[in-house]
Amino acid sequence: MVLTPDKHCRFIWADKPTPKLCGFKLITGHDCPGCGMTRCFVCMVHGNVLEAIHFHPWGAAAYMLLLIQIPYRIYALIRLRRGLPNWYFPYWMQFFCVFLGLYFVQWFIRLYYGA
């Protein structure tokens, strides 16, 4: 995917644009909690971190969490193949709940201030 000068995403292999509106926005007229996430991920892939944060404040963190999953899953598979117990991060659920809470707080702020 690439960003066009008018800040819309396009599939490069098909030269077709991604949908401009999500179902939530079509029904309610408001941005959904994930609005801007696709453009944010495209910017992160291209190394434009500040532009990515502009599109979605928590998108860059979500992108990094996804990237961390690749080596973690490879490591977990290696441990399982060796018969070792899976590595477990004990505070994962608390971390996830805080991240999700902050994700929705920023959405409410954007809805309230119209950012």
C-alpha positions as CSV (number, residue, x, y, z in Angstrom):
1,M,0.0,0.0,0.0
2,V,1.0,3.6,-0.6
3,L,-0.3,6.9,0.5
4,T,-1.4,9.3,-2.2
5,P,-0.8,13.0,-1.9
6,D,-4.4,13.4,-0.8
7,K,-3.6,11.0,2.1
8,H,-5.6,8.1,0.9
9,C,-4.3,4.5,0.8
10,R,-4.0,2.6,-2.5
11,F,-3.1,-1.0,-3.2
12,I,-0.1,-0.8,-5.5
13,W,-0.6,-4.3,-7.0
14,A,-4.1,-3.5,-8.2
15,D,-3.9,0.3,-8.4
16,K,-7.2,0.6,-6.6
17,P,-8.0,2.7,-3.5
18,T,-8.9,1.3,-0.2
19,P,-12.4,2.1,1.0
20,K,-12.6,5.7,2.1
21,L,-15.2,5.1,4.9
22,C,-15.6,2.4,7.4
23,G,-19.0,0.9,8.3
24,F,-19.0,2.6,11.6
25,K,-18.5,6.0,10.1
26,L,-21.1,5.3,7.4
27,I,-23.7,4.4,10.0
28,T,-22.9,6.9,12.8
29,G,-21.1,9.7,11.0
30,H,-18.3,9.6,13.6
31,D,-14.8,8.2,13.4
32,C,-14.4,4.7,14.8
33,P,-11.7,3.9,17.4
34,G,-9.5,2.5,14.6
35,C,-10.0,5.4,12.1
36,G,-6.6,6.2,10.6
37,M,-5.0,2.9,11.6
38,T,-4.4,1.7,8.1
39,R,-2.8,4.9,7.1
40,C,-0.8,4.8,10.3
41,F,0.5,1.3,9.6
42,V,1.4,2.4,6.0
43,C,3.4,5.3,7.4
44,M,5.1,3.1,9.9
45,V,6.2,0.6,7.1
46,H,7.7,3.5,5.2
47,G,9.4,4.9,8.4
48,N,7.3,8.0,8.7
49,V,6.7,7.8,12.5
50,L,5.5,11.3,13.1
51,E,3.0,11.2,10.2
52,A,1.8,7.8,11.5
53,I,1.2,9.3,15.0
54,H,-0.8,12.1,13.3
55,F,-3.1,9.5,11.7
56,H,-3.6,7.5,14.8
57,P,-1.9,8.3,18.2
58,W,-1.8,4.6,19.3
59,G,-1.3,3.1,15.9
60,A,2.5,3.3,16.1
61,A,2.5,1.4,19.5
62,A,0.1,-1.2,18.0
63,Y,2.4,-1.6,15.0
64,M,5.4,-2.1,17.3
65,L,3.4,-4.7,19.3
66,L,2.7,-6.6,16.1
67,L,6.3,-6.5,15.1
68,I,7.4,-7.8,18.5
69,Q,5.1,-10.8,17.9
70,I,7.3,-12.1,15.1
71,P,10.4,-12.9,17.1
72,Y,8.3,-13.8,20.2
73,R,6.3,-16.4,18.2
74,I,9.5,-17.8,16.6
75,Y,11.1,-18.1,20.1
76,A,7.9,-19.7,21.5
77,L,7.9,-22.3,18.7
78,I,11.5,-23.1,19.3
79,R,10.9,-23.6,23.0
80,L,7.9,-25.8,22.4
81,R,9.8,-28.0,19.9
82,R,12.5,-28.5,22.5
83,G,9.9,-29.6,25.0
84,L,10.4,-26.5,27.2
85,P,7.4,-24.7,28.6
86,N,6.1,-21.7,26.8
87,W,7.5,-18.3,28.0
88,Y,4.7,-16.5,29.8
89,F,4.6,-12.7,30.5
90,P,2.5,-12.6,33.7
91,Y,1.3,-9.0,33.3
92,W,0.1,-9.4,29.7
93,M,-3.6,-8.9,30.6
94,Q,-3.0,-5.8,32.7
95,F,-0.8,-4.4,29.9
96,F,-3.4,-5.1,27.3
97,C,-6.3,-3.6,29.4
98,V,-4.3,-0.4,30.0
99,F,-3.4,-0.2,26.3
100,L,-7.0,-0.8,25.3
101,G,-8.3,1.8,27.9
102,L,-5.9,4.4,26.6
103,Y,-6.9,3.6,23.0
104,F,-10.5,4.3,23.8
105,V,-9.7,7.4,25.8
106,Q,-7.9,9.0,22.8
107,W,-11.0,8.1,20.7
108,F,-13.3,9.8,23.1
109,I,-11.0,12.9,23.1
110,R,-11.0,12.9,19.3
111,L,-14.7,12.7,19.2
112,Y,-15.2,15.4,21.8
113,Y,-12.7,17.9,20.4
114,G,-13.3,16.9,16.7
115,A,-9.6,16.3,16.0
